[in-house]
Amino acid sequence: MNVTVMQLTARGLLGRRRAMLLVILPLLSIGLAGLTRWASHADVHASSVLANNFAMGTLLPLMCLLVSTGVIGAEIDDGSIVYMLAKPLKRRVILFSKLLVALAAVIVFAVLPTMLTVLIAGDEGGRLAVAYGVSA
Protein backbone atom coordinates (compact mmCIF):
# COMPACT_ATOMS: atom_id res chain seq x y z
CA MET A 1 0.00 0.00 0.00
CA ASN A 2 1.13 3.50 -0.78
CA VAL A 3 -0.10 6.15 1.64
CA THR A 4 0.33 8.97 -0.89
CA VAL A 5 -1.83 7.19 -3.47
CA MET A 6 -4.41 6.48 -0.78
CA GLN A 7 -4.51 10.14 0.29
CA LEU A 8 -4.85 11.34 -3.30
CA THR A 9 -7.60 8.82 -3.93
CA ALA A 10 -9.51 9.78 -0.78
CA ARG A 11 -9.17 13.46 -1.64
CA GLY A 12 -10.48 12.82 -5.14
CA LEU A 13 -13.34 10.71 -3.82
CA LEU A 14 -14.49 13.06 -1.07
CA GLY A 15 -13.60 16.43 -2.56
CA ARG A 16 -16.41 17.09 -5.01
CA ARG A 17 -20.17 16.91 -5.36
CA ARG A 18 -19.80 13.16 -5.06
CA ALA A 19 -19.22 13.61 -1.34
CA MET A 20 -22.66 15.20 -0.98
CA LEU A 21 -24.24 12.17 -2.65
CA LEU A 22 -22.22 9.85 -0.45
CA VAL A 23 -23.75 11.54 2.59
CA ILE A 24 -27.27 12.31 1.34
CA LEU A 25 -28.14 8.80 0.15
CA PRO A 26 -27.42 7.07 3.49
CA LEU A 27 -29.28 9.84 5.32
CA LEU A 28 -32.24 9.21 3.02
CA SER A 29 -32.11 5.53 3.93
CA ILE A 30 -31.97 6.30 7.64
CA GLY A 31 -34.86 8.75 7.31
CA LEU A 32 -36.87 6.14 5.44
CA ALA A 33 -36.12 3.71 8.26
CA GLY A 34 -37.53 6.17 10.77
CA LEU A 35 -40.71 6.49 8.71
CA THR A 36 -40.93 2.71 8.45
CA ARG A 37 -40.57 2.32 12.20
CA TRP A 38 -43.21 4.95 12.83
CA ALA A 39 -45.66 3.49 10.29
CA SER A 40 -45.20 -0.21 11.08
CA HIS A 41 -44.51 0.01 14.84
CA ALA A 42 -41.08 -1.71 14.58
CA ASP A 43 -42.30 -4.70 12.60
CA VAL A 44 -39.43 -7.03 11.68
CA HIS A 45 -41.03 -7.86 8.33
CA ALA A 46 -41.21 -4.17 7.37
CA SER A 47 -37.58 -3.74 8.39
CA SER A 48 -36.60 -6.71 6.26
CA VAL A 49 -38.52 -5.41 3.25
CA LEU A 50 -36.88 -1.99 3.60
CA ALA A 51 -33.43 -3.51 3.90
CA ASN A 52 -33.96 -5.86 0.96
CA ASN A 53 -35.58 -3.43 -1.45
CA PHE A 54 -33.98 -0.11 -0.68
CA ALA A 55 -30.76 -0.67 1.25
CA MET A 56 -29.48 -3.80 -0.48
CA GLY A 57 -31.27 -3.37 -3.79
CA THR A 58 -30.73 0.33 -4.41
CA LEU A 59 -28.42 2.00 -1.91
CA LEU A 60 -25.56 -0.51 -1.87
CA PRO A 61 -25.15 -0.87 -5.67
CA LEU A 62 -25.49 2.88 -6.18
CA MET A 63 -22.93 3.65 -3.49
CA CYS A 64 -20.51 1.08 -4.92
CA LEU A 65 -20.91 2.66 -8.35
CA LEU A 66 -20.33 6.16 -6.98
CA VAL A 67 -17.29 5.07 -5.00
CA SER A 68 -15.74 3.05 -7.81
CA THR A 69 -16.06 5.87 -10.32
CA GLY A 70 -14.83 8.34 -7.72
CA VAL A 71 -11.71 6.32 -7.03
CA ILE A 72 -10.38 6.66 -10.57
CA GLY A 73 -12.58 9.46 -11.89
CA ALA A 74 -10.51 12.36 -10.58
CA GLU A 75 -7.29 11.05 -12.11
CA ILE A 76 -8.97 10.41 -15.45
CA ASP A 77 -10.60 13.86 -15.49
CA ASP A 78 -7.43 15.82 -14.87
CA GLY A 79 -5.14 13.44 -16.77
CA SER A 80 -2.92 12.60 -13.82
CA ILE A 81 -3.54 8.86 -14.15
CA VAL A 82 -0.97 8.74 -16.95
CA TYR A 83 1.64 10.29 -14.67
CA MET A 84 0.70 8.03 -11.78
CA LEU A 85 1.05 4.91 -13.90
CA ALA A 86 4.35 6.19 -15.30
CA LYS A 87 5.88 6.50 -11.83
CA PRO A 88 8.11 3.70 -10.58
CA LEU A 89 5.32 2.22 -8.50
CA LYS A 90 4.07 -1.25 -9.15
CA ARG A 91 0.60 -1.19 -10.60
CA ARG A 92 -0.66 -3.66 -8.05
CA VAL A 93 0.42 -1.26 -5.27
CA ILE A 94 -1.65 1.47 -6.92
CA LEU A 95 -4.54 -0.96 -7.40
CA PHE A 96 -4.51 -2.22 -3.81
CA SER A 97 -4.20 1.32 -2.43
CA LYS A 98 -7.22 2.45 -4.43
CA LEU A 99 -9.11 -0.72 -3.55
CA LEU A 100 -8.52 -0.17 0.17
CA VAL A 101 -9.84 3.40 -0.05
CA ALA A 102 -12.89 2.21 -2.00
CA LEU A 103 -13.56 -0.57 0.51
CA ALA A 104 -13.31 1.83 3.45
CA ALA A 105 -15.66 4.29 1.74
CA VAL A 106 -18.23 1.59 0.98
CA ILE A 107 -18.10 0.35 4.57
CA VAL A 108 -18.55 3.85 5.98
CA PHE A 109 -21.14 5.14 3.48
CA ALA A 110 -23.10 1.96 2.64
CA VAL A 111 -22.61 -0.94 5.04
CA LEU A 112 -22.85 0.95 8.33
CA PRO A 113 -25.89 3.00 7.19
CA THR A 114 -27.55 -0.24 6.05
CA MET A 115 -27.07 -1.71 9.52
CA LEU A 116 -28.29 1.50 11.12
CA THR A 117 -31.31 1.52 8.80
CA VAL A 118 -32.31 -1.96 9.91
CA LEU A 119 -31.76 -1.12 13.59
CA ILE A 120 -33.89 2.02 13.33
CA ALA A 121 -36.64 0.37 11.28
CA GLY A 122 -37.05 -2.37 13.84
CA ASP A 123 -34.98 -5.40 14.70
CA GLU A 124 -35.15 -8.21 17.20
CA GLY A 125 -31.97 -8.02 19.22
CA GLY A 126 -29.80 -6.71 16.39
CA ARG A 127 -29.56 -10.04 14.58
CA LEU A 128 -31.10 -8.75 11.36
CA ALA A 129 -28.78 -5.72 11.32
CA VAL A 130 -25.71 -7.92 11.71
CA ALA A 131 -26.95 -10.24 8.97
CA TYR A 132 -27.46 -7.37 6.54
CA GLY A 133 -24.13 -5.82 7.50
CA VAL A 134 -22.28 -9.06 6.82
CA SER A 135 -24.09 -9.66 3.55
CA ALA A 136 -23.44 -6.11 2.36
Summary of the structure (lengths in Angstrom):
residues: 136
radius of gyration: 17.5
end to end distance: 24.3
largest distance: 58.6
contacts: 432
relative contact order: 0.20
helix: 87%
strand: 0%
